[in-house]
Amino acid sequence: MDVKQSIEYELLYKINSPADLKKLSVDDLPRYCQELRQFIVEECSKNPGHLASSLGTIELSVALHYVYDTPNDKLIWDVGHQAYAHKIITGRRDAFHTNRKLGGISGFPRMAESPYDSFGAGHASTSISAAYGMVKAAELRGEKINVVAVIGDGAMTGGLAFEGLNNAGDKKSGNILVILNDNEISIDKGTGALKSYLTKVSTSKHYNRFKQGLWSIFSHVPPLLRFCQKTGNAIKQGLLQNSNLFESLNFRYFGQINGHNVKELVNILTALKDINQPKLLHVITTKGKGYTPAEDNQSLWHAPGCFNPDTGERLTSTNSTSRYQDVFGETLVELAEQDPTIVGITPAMPSGCSLNKMMEVFPKRCFDVGIAEGHAVTFSAGLAAGGMHPVCNIYSTFMQRAYDNVIHDVALQNLPVTFCLDRGGLVGEDGATHHGAFDLAYFSCIPNMIVAAPMNELELRNMLYTAVNTPTPYAIRYPRGCGEGVKWQGVAFENIPTGKGRRLKDGKELAVVSIGTVGNIAARAIAAIEKESALSIAHYDLRFAKPLDEELLREIGSRFSKVLTVEDGILRGGVGEAVTKFLSDNHFSTEVKSLGIDDCFVEHGTPAELYALCGYDELSIINSIKEQLK
């Protein structure tokens, strides 16, 4: 059954900039929104991206660029995957087919990509702080600009958002507008007290009807409209029985507004534009709006992969191997069945990391804390101090936001928290903001911390079993995507001795030392080079970045004059440097070459493309071995 009704593009290809958009009449805007929505669905069906979030902000994107003087006025998107319509309006329609591809445009706003991208956004809850900074910068330069922060997809639950609100509201200066794009969901359904509050924030139906009536009647009479604006707070205090959270932070609150009525949005944004003080517009939207499959299953269609745009049928991968996140999720359920002290924690990513599997079985022992990584870690520390064994699953790139909490609240107190770092290494098309490039380096320098990386599914299963039976902080990092096809389901648990690696293959001329799943690429490279030559290459899997297996490294140092290390992470401070230091400190005259990520931020592309770009794909490893053995 068809779920999409196609229309001819009458306006889409006439709009190449916000200046072109302003040439349309307000009555033309709904048609343009409809065409934008169809274009995004069609493009994302064959070039996957973050679909549902951007479908929910089409009318808002159009209204903002119609009313404000972008890029002179600053528009900040939080989180960045709301911004596809924004990108298309601001001159990137014809490049949109390259979205998230190597050498193409980014899936997130990037300052280096366009002057319309006022601030880069990959992580959540940053927009209000950045917006306030821009307001103060303009004030210090003697300029007057409008700054708009669009915060949505659950990002208001992040502590940084409240820090920004608190600071900006306290100063009571600057023309800053925060638009709360309220769709009751991040990737999964929203949780916590703030969600409940936002559901109830239209406390007085009488007040909202009264205010909307005034705005509708007086919007075409500027003097009366200004009067309504000036007396708004007095009316609000009289009609609202409970204090409004945002008003208490000195933000003028306006809402709730239908975020899919583009004409109403234009009228309201025009009226709010000249109110020179902090203000918040509460906009209600539907994630996936206008495309039935995305509306019906918003979590699945957050990033659905390729699909048939006419039927909504998802074109799933034929890969039959298990995803690492599912190995984690199913193994954790088994362990939780055996040990009632095990609890699961995630910051707004239960389906993304597969903690939802444990949530279905043990709902009272799982906690989705919202987009609040620092809180997730310290909450885990509190659970551990209270006698539980928390398993805290946070994407590697987002764990960076909780680094201080890991050091002071977990490691310093030597609490038994298991950190599972999903999306370790290069994750592909999400690019620089989402690569888990730094975890091996930033965790390995923390005292009391064990840092492990499995080579395959069974190793992950056994490391998780080992971690929850270890009375100290323990971090396991593993990549996005599918494993190697190694049997793991139903296999008896096996303890992995802490800090013990293994020799996978013996050899004579050179030793390859790898850690994590990149070891599988190294194994294929070794097999290929030995097939075409008489070379004999040894292969060691460290398993642990910390503590290092010193006995294994002494064996390597005593037997080999040439060593090649391979890691899917940053080289500066990484495992290769640690191996080199150990061999040097112990007076082994070993030549070590390390492959990994150089001192740079890696852009977006497929993982295979990025491995090649960074020089540790199979061919690069083969060439490095040959070069060392010349």
Phi and psi in degrees as a GROMACS rama.xvg file:
@    title "Ramachandran Plot"
@    xaxis  label "Phi"
@    yaxis  label "Psi"
@TYPE xy
-69.688  140.008  ASP-2
-115.23  -4.82702  VAL-3
-124.884  131.669  LYS-4
-102.46  111.063  GLN-5
-74.1661  145.522  SER-6
-128.796  158.278  ILE-7
-77.264  144.62  GLU-8
-83.2091  107.106  TYR-9
-98.5237  -31.6079  GLU-10
-115.399  -27.8392  LEU-11
-51.9246  -47.9665  LEU-12
-85.1142  1.78878  TYR-13
-91.5302  -14.862  LYS-14
-103.974  105.888  ILE-15
-111.483  -1.9842  ASN-16
-165.223  165.689  SER-17
-59.484  -29.1457  PRO-18
-62.6233  -40.2287  ALA-19
-66.2175  -38.3797  ASP-20
-60.6582  -39.1817  LEU-21
-67.9029  -15.8858  LYS-22
-76.1418  -17.5562  LYS-23
-75.1631  152.533  LEU-24
-78.877  159.66  SER-25
-59.0243  -33.1181  VAL-26
-67.8691  -21.0057  ASP-27
-80.7429  -18.1914  ASP-28
-63.7292  -40.8252  LEU-29
-58.7793  -38.7165  PRO-30
-63.6723  -43.3446  ARG-31
-63.8497  -39.2564  TYR-32
-61.4153  -40.8656  CYS-33
-62.7405  -41.1795  GLN-34
-69.7076  -39.4303  GLU-35
-59.6036  -43.8667  LEU-36
-61.9503  -44.7075  ARG-37
-64.3083  -40.7522  GLN-38
-63.3265  -43.7241  PHE-39
-64.5773  -43.1466  ILE-40
-60.6502  -46.7189  VAL-41
-63.008  -44.0233  GLU-42
-68.5865  -42.5779  GLU-43
-72.4133  -19.2692  CYS-44
-66.8805  -29.9893  SER-45
-110.1  -19.197  LYS-46
-127.306  90.2385  ASN-47
-58.7203  149.117  PRO-48
-163.487  -161.788  GLY-49
-87.0256  96.7816  HIS-50
-84.7709  -57.9318  LEU-51
-61.2674  -39.2158  ALA-52
-62.1359  -43.9957  SER-53
-72.2955  -30.6886  SER-54
-63.4137  -28.4802  LEU-55
-79.0247  -11.4867  GLY-56
-118.532  17.236  THR-57
-65.0716  -51.7349  ILE-58
-62.5004  -38.2862  GLU-59
-64.7793  -42.5567  LEU-60
-61.138  -45.4665  SER-61
-63.5519  -46.2221  VAL-62
-63.3371  -41.1571  ALA-63
-62.8729  -47.1806  LEU-64
-72.6516  -22.6829  HIS-65
-74.0218  -37.0525  TYR-66
-90.6776  -42.2579  VAL-67
-92.7558  159.14  TYR-68
-94.1274  68.4396  ASP-69
-78.4804  145.154  THR-70
-90.396  4.24035  PRO-71
-63.5821  -47.2615  ASN-72
-76.39  144.872  ASP-73
-101.773  129.553  LYS-74
-118.965  119.594  LEU-75
-117.814  127.237  ILE-76
-102.036  130.93  TRP-77
-143.309  108.584  ASP-78
-88.938  167.402  VAL-79
-67.4517  -21.5397  GLY-80
-77.8674  8.11281  HIS-81
-85.0549  -4.3278  GLN-82
-103.914  17.8551  ALA-83
-63.4086  -44.2121  TYR-84
-62.2223  -40.6486  ALA-85
-56.4868  -43.5197  HIS-86
-65.466  -40.3212  LYS-87
-67.8352  -42.2674  ILE-88
-62.9862  -33.6989  ILE-89
-96.498  38.5695  THR-90
90.8683  10.6333  GLY-91
-115.101  20.6668  ARG-92
-61.5306  -47.9887  ARG-93
-72.6217  -16.3276  ASP-94
-98.0704  0.209581  ALA-95
-65.9222  -24.142  PHE-96
-67.7513  -14.0478  HIS-97
-95.243  5.34552  THR-98
-53.6276  123.621  ASN-99
71.402  7.93223  ARG-100
-94.5498  156.018  LYS-101
-56.4753  123.366  LEU-102
82.9999  -5.90207  GLY-103
-95.3091  -168.562  GLY-104
-75.2673  155.713  ILE-105
-77.9645  154.03  SER-106
-76.9347  -3.21223  GLY-107
-129.021  159.442  PHE-108
-60.7527  139.454  PRO-109
-140.769  125.976  ARG-110
-59.5547  -34.7787  MET-111
-73.138  -14.8314  ALA-112
-89.169  -36.026  GLU-113
-157.124  142.72  SER-114
-65.5309  -16.5805  PRO-115
-79.1105  -16.2067  TYR-116
-89.0042  90.8707  ASP-117
-68.856  -24.8889  SER-118
-156.977  135.814  PHE-119
-69.8501  145.966  GLY-120
-145.852  116.123  ALA-121
-128.76  -38.6592  GLY-122
-94.0918  160.792  HIS-123
-92.6028  164.923  ALA-124
74.771  16.1407  SER-125
-95.4916  -15.7864  THR-126
-66.2484  -39.0874  SER-127
-69.5845  -43.3562  ILE-128
-61.6464  -44.9397  SER-129
-64.7226  -40.8337  ALA-130
-62.7933  -43.5637  ALA-131
-64.2054  -37.7331  TYR-132
-61.0064  -40.5439  GLY-133
-68.2208  -37.9156  MET-134
-61.3256  -46.1119  VAL-135
-68.4603  -36.1819  LYS-136
-61.8802  -44.4802  ALA-137
-62.9517  -40.6003  ALA-138
-62.1212  -42.283  GLU-139
-68.802  -26.0443  LEU-140
-87.5029  -2.87157  ARG-141
77.6758  24.7246  GLY-142
-108.846  157.837  GLU-143
-120.071  116.045  LYS-144
-135.386  162.281  ILE-145
-97.5052  138.348  ASN-146
-126.457  127.417  VAL-147
-120.463  127.233  VAL-148
-111.643  118.011  ALA-149
-99.7704  107.732  VAL-150
-112.199  125.413  ILE-151
-155.588  -169.854  GLY-152
52.5927  42.6941  ASP-153
81.6537  0.875261  GLY-154
-68.4717  -18.7323  ALA-155
-67.6134  -13.8884  MET-156
-76.3986  -12.5495  THR-157
-74.664  140.167  GLY-158
-59.1481  -34.7468  GLY-159
-61.8133  -33.5846  LEU-160
-62.3392  -40.9486  ALA-161
-72.0331  -32.8992  PHE-162
-63.1248  -41.2402  GLU-163
-65.828  -44.7483  GLY-164
-59.4852  -44.2716  LEU-165
-61.8177  -44.7187  ASN-166
-71.7958  -46.2622  ASN-167
-66.6507  -38.3433  ALA-168
-70.4633  -34.0656  GLY-169
-65.0365  -33.8688  ASP-170
-81.6536  -20.1386  LYS-171
52.7927  39.2378  LYS-172
-140.774  155.708  SER-173
92.5437  144.388  GLY-174
-89.445  76.7694  ASN-175
-111.104  130.722  ILE-176
-117.793  122.556  LEU-177
-100.008  123.328  VAL-178
-103.474  113.731  ILE-179
-87.7488  102.48  LEU-180
-83.1366  94.882  ASN-181
-96.0642  104.533  ASP-182
-119.209  11.7413  ASN-183
61.5071  24.387  GLU-184
-158.069  148.027  ILE-185
-104.284  -100.58  SER-186
-90.9731  -42.6119  ILE-187
-107.238  175.305  ASP-188
-56.8015  140.689  LYS-189
-64.2599  152.388  GLY-190
-134.618  167.612  THR-191
96.1804  175.601  GLY-192
-66.5226  -34.6847  ALA-193
-63.6584  -40.0407  LEU-194
-58.7153  -45.6078  LYS-195
-63.4716  -38.8826  SER-196
-64.1817  -45.3232  TYR-197
-64.4988  -31.9492  LEU-198
-64.7306  -32.6677  THR-199
-99.4381  -1.05564  LYS-200
-65.0763  -21.2608  VAL-201
-82.0114  57.4695  SER-202
-49.7042  -43.5888  THR-203
-109.884  108.98  SER-204
-62.179  -33.8885  LYS-205
-63.2915  -42.2206  HIS-206
-62.5801  -46.4897  TYR-207
-64.6436  -41.8787  ASN-208
-64.6718  -41.2652  ARG-209
-62.1615  -46.9476  PHE-210
-65.5729  -44.5559  LYS-211
-62.1836  -37.4873  GLN-212
-62.1134  -44.848  GLY-213
-60.1894  -46.0862  LEU-214
-64.2356  -38.585  TRP-215
-66.4252  -41.4017  SER-216
-72.6889  -41.5552  ILE-217
-100.545  -1.98344  PHE-218
-61.8971  -23.7213  SER-219
-95.5721  5.19047  HIS-220
-121.599  91.2475  VAL-221
-51.6094  -44.669  PRO-222
-60.4639  -41.1625  PRO-223
-70.3747  -35.1121  LEU-224
-63.2666  -43.5723  LEU-225
-61.7132  -37.6607  ARG-226
-61.9954  -43.8666  PHE-227
-61.9323  -39.9975  CYS-228
-64.0869  -42.6549  GLN-229
-68.8132  -33.8633  LYS-230
-94.9043  3.90099  THR-231
-57.6515  -43.9287  GLY-232
-65.1722  -38.8996  ASN-233
-64.225  -43.8275  ALA-234
-61.2733  -43.4944  ILE-235
-63.1448  -43.2454  LYS-236
-63.8943  -31.2016  GLN-237
-77.0281  -27.7069  GLY-238
-100.693  -28.3956  LEU-239
-85.1042  125.839  LEU-240
-76.3419  -34.1124  GLN-241
-111.866  152.002  ASN-242
-64.5509  140.936  SER-243
-88.2484  129.959  ASN-244
-53.5476  -46.473  LEU-245
-73.3577  -36.6363  PHE-246
-62.5613  -36.6489  GLU-247
-67.8736  -19.3005  SER-248
-96.0972  14.6649  LEU-249
69.4461  25.5307  ASN-250
-101.422  122.351  PHE-251
-63.0205  124.314  ARG-252
-99.4823  129.967  TYR-253
-129.5  130.101  PHE-254
155.343  179.077  GLY-255
-85.6629  146.649  GLN-256
-122.084  141.766  ILE-257
-69.5936  110.998  ASN-258
-77.2875  3.12235  GLY-259
-114.14  9.16044  HIS-260
-102.33  93.386  ASN-261
-65.8903  -33.0068  VAL-262
-66.6116  -44.0837  LYS-263
-63.858  -40.5448  GLU-264
-60.5039  -41.8102  LEU-265
-61.4282  -45.7819  VAL-266
-61.2191  -45.6164  ASN-267
-70.7017  -43.3052  ILE-268
-62.6246  -37.5817  LEU-269
-62.1828  -42.077  THR-270
-68.9709  -37.2259  ALA-271
-77.1733  -20.1071  LEU-272
-55.7227  -38.4269  LYS-273
-99.3238  9.23348  ASP-274
-82.7098  104.298  ILE-275
-86.5573  67.6962  ASN-276
-162.911  165.675  GLN-277
-60.5529  133.3  PRO-278
-147.101  154.258  LYS-279
-131.602  128.31  LEU-280
-107.955  120.01  LEU-281
-93.8999  108.856  HIS-282
-110.004  129.963  VAL-283
-99.0898  122.578  ILE-284
-130.366  168.696  THR-285
-115.233  119.614  THR-286
-64.9137  129.25  LYS-287
86.2214  11.5114  GLY-288
-50.6346  131.162  LYS-289
90.89  -5.94124  GLY-290
-128.354  108.456  TYR-291
-52.4255  -48.6058  THR-292
-59.1429  -38.5387  PRO-293
-70.4634  -34.8336  ALA-294
-68.8786  -37.5113  GLU-295
-74.5485  -29.3534  ASP-296
-139.414  80.3043  ASN-297
-67.0198  -35.9723  GLN-298
-66.3833  -45.8733  SER-299
-64.1361  -36.6679  LEU-300
-93.1443  10.7657  TRP-301
-57.6357  -45.9001  HIS-302
-147.819  83.177  ALA-303
-82.5713  -7.65558  PRO-304
79.199  -164.752  GLY-305
-72.6404  148.957  CYS-306
-157.885  164.295  PHE-307
-84.7887  113.907  ASN-308
-66.6036  -23.1688  PRO-309
-81.3005  -35.5486  ASP-310
-106.724  -19.0304  THR-311
80.4171  8.07094  GLY-312
-73.8819  123.576  GLU-313
-79.9726  135.468  ARG-314
-93.7103  86.1705  LEU-315
-75.4203  156.498  THR-316
-68.6005  149.629  SER-317
-88.7501  0.729166  THR-318
-64.7447  121.383  ASN-319
-94.7168  -3.19771  SER-320
-77.987  156.54  THR-321
-73.1615  146.082  SER-322
-77.5143  145.798  ARG-323
-60.0728  -36.8884  TYR-324
-64.2884  -31.9796  GLN-325
-76.3736  -31.7043  ASP-326
-60.4759  -44.6335  VAL-327
-59.3855  -51.6768  PHE-328
-61.5871  -45.9533  GLY-329
-71.8786  -37.8325  GLU-330
-65.1899  -39.2466  THR-331
-63.4637  -37.1291  LEU-332
-61.5922  -45.0393  VAL-333
-59.1934  -45.0346  GLU-334
-67.0826  -38.0088  LEU-335
-67.4094  -29.8295  ALA-336
-67.0518  -30.4284  GLU-337
-86.8222  -28.5268  GLN-338
-130.481  108.737  ASP-339
-71.3554  -7.69267  PRO-340
-85.3608  -10.0698  THR-341
-76.7243  128.269  ILE-342
-129.843  153.402  VAL-343
-113.581  140.516  GLY-344
-134.29  138.959  ILE-345
-150.145  145.105  THR-346
-91.5962  85.2783  PRO-347
69.9845  21.4267  ALA-348
-129.919  41.9965  MET-349
-61.8466  -43.0266  PRO-350
-78.8387  -31.3515  SER-351
-65.2731  -31.8597  GLY-352
-108.91  -2.01336  CYS-353
72.7435  20.8862  SER-354
-68.7324  -17.5278  LEU-355
-58.7977  -23.3737  ASN-356
-64.9557  -41.8363  LYS-357
-73.8693  -33.0536  MET-358
-59.7696  -34.7454  MET-359
-69.0688  -32.0374  GLU-360
-93.5617  -41.5834  VAL-361
-128.299  68.0788  PHE-362
-59.5587  -31.1999  PRO-363
-78.7595  -11.4046  LYS-364
-107.459  14.1363  ARG-365
-125.531  143.696  CYS-366
-136.511  116.831  PHE-367
-96.8343  110.591  ASP-368
-93.8759  7.20507  VAL-369
82.0795  -178.525  GLY-370
-76.6217  78.0127  ILE-371
-150.389  76.106  ALA-372
-64.999  -42.2796  GLU-373
-59.7946  -44.5093  GLY-374
-63.0068  -40.4298  HIS-375
-56.5598  -41.6488  ALA-376
-71.3596  -47.4276  VAL-377
-70.1091  -34.6362  THR-378
-59.8235  -41.629  PHE-379
-62.4414  -39.8959  SER-380
-61.766  -41.146  ALA-381
-63.7709  -41.2337  GLY-382
-60.8064  -42.9576  LEU-383
-65.7895  -40.9628  ALA-384
-64.6494  -24.9076  ALA-385
-89.9273  7.29339  GLY-386
101.034  3.17367  GLY-387
-95.4831  168.141  MET-388
-116.279  95.1245  HIS-389
-77.9418  139.526  PRO-390
-113.436  107.517  VAL-391
-103.151  112.086  CYS-392
-103.837  115.273  ASN-393
-135.208  134.916  ILE-394
-54.8563  143.252  TYR-395
-52.979  -46.319  SER-396
-65.5217  -32.3711  THR-397
-80.9137  -22.2614  PHE-398
-63.3317  -25.4327  MET-399
-57.0342  -28.7408  GLN-400
-75.0569  -13.2107  ARG-401
-116.031  22.2094  ALA-402
-61.0843  -44.8895  TYR-403
-61.664  -39.6171  ASP-404
-63.2316  -38.8568  ASN-405
-62.1233  -45.2769  VAL-406
-68.5802  -54.4182  ILE-407
-81.6607  -37.1326  HIS-408
-94.5881  -23.6073  ASP-409
-110.921  -61.8301  VAL-410
-68.0487  -44.3631  ALA-411
-59.7284  -33.8627  LEU-412
-95.6602  2.23632  GLN-413
52.8776  47.8386  ASN-414
-89.0989  144.113  LEU-415
-79.3918  72.7329  PRO-416
-104.196  129.478  VAL-417
-96.7664  120.387  THR-418
-99.8721  124.307  PHE-419
-108.522  113.256  CYS-420
-98.4918  92.2719  LEU-421
-70.8859  158.456  ASP-422
60.6417  37.4549  ARG-423
-72.1529  145.437  GLY-424
83.6879  -162.108  GLY-425
-78.221  120.931  LEU-426
-94.9737  -11.5859  VAL-427
105.766  -126.62  GLY-428
-69.002  -18.7099  GLU-429
-72.4053  -19.9349  ASP-430
81.1421  -158.419  GLY-431
-58.8504  -33.6696  ALA-432
-73.4024  -17.8875  THR-433
-116.32  -8.53754  HIS-434
-63.3993  139.897  HIS-435
-93.9553  60.7382  GLY-436
-82.0944  -21.5745  ALA-437
-109.062  -4.75179  PHE-438
-64.3524  -41.9257  ASP-439
-60.4208  -37.0142  LEU-440
-76.0738  -46.1112  ALA-441
-78.498  -20.4607  TYR-442
-87.8702  -30.1068  PHE-443
-70.1887  -16.8111  SER-444
-92.8096  3.28139  CYS-445
-94.3  123.463  ILE-446
-59.5707  151.215  PRO-447
72.5241  -4.84567  ASN-448
-92.2185  130.236  MET-449
-96.8074  133.627  ILE-450
-126.397  115.172  VAL-451
-124.076  154.791  ALA-452
-144.17  114.59  ALA-453
-75.5823  153.659  PRO-454
-91.6007  -21.1778  MET-455
-156.811  -174.1  ASN-456
-63.1266  -44.3837  GLU-457
-64.8516  -38.6437  LEU-458
-62.3303  -40.528  GLU-459
-62.2873  -45.4411  LEU-460
-57.4072  -46.9914  ARG-461
-72.6833  -32.5632  ASN-462
-67.4367  -37.494  MET-463
-66.1229  -41.3861  LEU-464
-60.3814  -43.7125  TYR-465
-64.8991  -42.0802  THR-466
-62.9036  -45.2596  ALA-467
-73.1757  -7.03999  VAL-468
-110.04  17.4732  ASN-469
-113.279  127.239  THR-470
-84.9704  30.7358  PRO-471
-139.285  168.039  THR-472
-60.2623  138.251  PRO-473
-144.142  125.043  TYR-474
-116.297  132.377  ALA-475
-121.49  122.705  ILE-476
-112.277  138  ARG-477
-148.595  160.211  TYR-478
-87.6304  172.411  PRO-479
-74.6966  151.607  ARG-480
97.8511  -163.377  GLY-481
-90.9742  156.79  CYS-482
-87.4092  -156.235  GLY-483
-97.0768  -0.597253  GLU-484
85.2453  16.1269  GLY-485
-76.4185  134.573  VAL-486
-64.7599  130.322  LYS-487
-138.912  -30.6783  TRP-488
-67.796  129.509  GLN-489
79.0434  -1.73091  GLY-490
-77.7098  136.635  VAL-491
-59.9568  141.43  ALA-492
-66.4024  145.677  PHE-493
-135.645  129.887  GLU-494
-72.7211  135.131  ASN-495
-104.435  114.569  ILE-496
-55.6017  130.986  PRO-497
-61.1764  130.673  THR-498
75.4743  19.9226  GLY-499
-113.796  119.264  LYS-500
-92.4038  -162.079  GLY-501
-155.661  151.858  ARG-502
-92.0071  116.584  ARG-503
-83.3198  -32.4048  LEU-504
-156.106  136.353  LYS-505
-86.471  160.67  ASP-506
-167.004  -178.149  GLY-507
-122.037  -44.3051  LYS-508
-81.6237  -35.5954  GLU-509
-156.085  149.027  LEU-510
-112.252  127.114  ALA-511
-95.6486  126.119  VAL-512
-115.543  115.838  VAL-513
-122.628  165.951  SER-514
-141.273  134.624  ILE-515
81.4099  -166.001  GLY-516
-69.3863  -18.5666  THR-517
-62.5708  -16.3349  VAL-518
-61.5103  -26.2268  GLY-519
-70.006  -36.1305  ASN-520
-65.7762  -42.268  ILE-521
-62.4731  -39.4905  ALA-522
-63.3075  -40.6295  ALA-523
-67.0712  -37.5069  ARG-524
-65.1011  -41.8886  ALA-525
-63.3467  -43.1297  ILE-526
-62.2595  -39.5114  ALA-527
-67.942  -42.8091  ALA-528
-70.9354  -33.342  ILE-529
-73.9661  -26.7242  GLU-530
-69.7406  -32.6166  LYS-531
-99.0087  -2.99161  GLU-532
-147.24  177.757  SER-533
-94.2248  12.1774  ALA-534
-68.8608  148.827  LEU-535
-123.788  110.527  SER-536
-114.921  129.501  ILE-537
-88.2868  154.79  ALA-538
-137.321  125.529  HIS-539
-119.817  137.109  TYR-540
-108.408  112.767  ASP-541
-68.0766  -35.3906  LEU-542
69.4714  -42.1181  ARG-543
-120.688  129.057  PHE-544
-80.2974  -26.4875  ALA-545
-156.008  128.482  LYS-546
-74.022  149.926  PRO-547
-71.7598  149.674  LEU-548
-81.6959  92.3541  ASP-549
-67.2366  -34.8239  GLU-550
-62.8404  -42.8966  GLU-551
-65.5985  -40.7797  LEU-552
-67.4692  -32.8521  LEU-553
-66.8587  -38.3487  ARG-554
-60.989  -44.5155  GLU-555
-64.4855  -45.1949  ILE-556
-64.4586  -33.8193  GLY-557
-80.255  -21.7343  SER-558
-102.602  -25.3224  ARG-559
-126.429  136.751  PHE-560
-88.8047  -14.9518  SER-561
-131.902  131.094  LYS-562
-132.398  138.159  VAL-563
-119.326  119.677  LEU-564
-99.692  145.31  THR-565
-135.002  128.14  VAL-566
-145.874  147.95  GLU-567
-95.4325  64.9915  ASP-568
-168.439  177.521  GLY-569
-67.7707  138.323  ILE-570
-76.0139  -38.116  LEU-571
-66.5153  113.836  ARG-572
81.1427  7.78646  GLY-573
-90.3925  -165.392  GLY-574
-70.0154  -38.0507  VAL-575
-58.9039  -42.9431  GLY-576
-64.0581  -39.2832  GLU-577
-65.0559  -40.1811  ALA-578
-64.9342  -45.6048  VAL-579
-59.7361  -44.2607  THR-580
-62.6314  -43.867  LYS-581
-61.2045  -47.4129  PHE-582
-64.0411  -38.0037  LEU-583
-69.3436  -45.0139  SER-584
-62.0664  -28.0937  ASP-585
-99.5767  15.9748  ASN-586
64.8466  32.1215  HIS-587
-88.0985  130.2  PHE-588
-87.1331  66.4347  SER-589
-109.405  131.467  THR-590
-85.8172  118.5  GLU-591
-114.487  129.461  VAL-592
-118.353  135.537  LYS-593
-116.857  132.901  SER-594
-109.794  136.899  LEU-595
172.053  -153.328  GLY-596
-92.6839  125.161  ILE-597
-69.509  -179.118  ASP-598
-76.3518  71.6944  ASP-599
-158.757  165.111  CYS-600
-93.4781  130.351  PHE-601
-91.8566  132.351  VAL-602
-79.9059  -166.13  GLU-603
-93.1595  153.904  HIS-604
166.635  178.529  GLY-605
-69.6034  154.151  THR-606
-54.2622  -41.7421  PRO-607
-61.3065  -42.2356  ALA-608
-63.4927  -39.4154  GLU-609
-74.3391  -35.9176  LEU-610
-58.9661  -43.1038  TYR-611
-65.4891  -42.3929  ALA-612
-61.8053  -37.8479  LEU-613
-87.717  -8.46886  CYS-614
86.2536  29.5256  GLY-615
-137.845  33.447  TYR-616
-81.3455  179.92  ASP-617
-59.2774  -45.6348  GLU-618
-64.1561  -40.4298  LEU-619
-64.1907  -39.1877  SER-620
-66.0039  -42.2678  ILE-621
-59.0686  -47.1206  ILE-622
-65.497  -36.029  ASN-623
-66.9583  -39.7095  SER-624
-62.6462  -46.1304  ILE-625
-62.0522  -40.9913  LYS-626
-65.2598  -41.8707  GLU-627
-65.9538  -30.208  GLN-628
-95.6682  8.82404  LEU-629
